[in-house]
């Protein structure tokens, strides 16, 4: 006899968690983004200094993480829209796996381009 599926061990639950965590991560990034925009408006020298620092490997890896957050959040948002507007199907696990694969592919493409 197989184990019953618990709510917290289901792909839809993990898709929900990834969508929420990516949203929080993007919200944490927003003040940094606004700060850099402020540098661009206020002082060219400080912006140039920041941009030279942004060419370092740790920052490139962080940018890759940001792209992964964006892709995961977009995929999660599309999943929510599909749940809202499309009929429920048994292939939801497959769609979640495809969304995860596309998210990782976007992150890897960005990382390869950045290095």
Helices and strands as residue ranges (DSSP letters): G 7-9, H 11-42, H 44-53, H 57-85, H 92-114
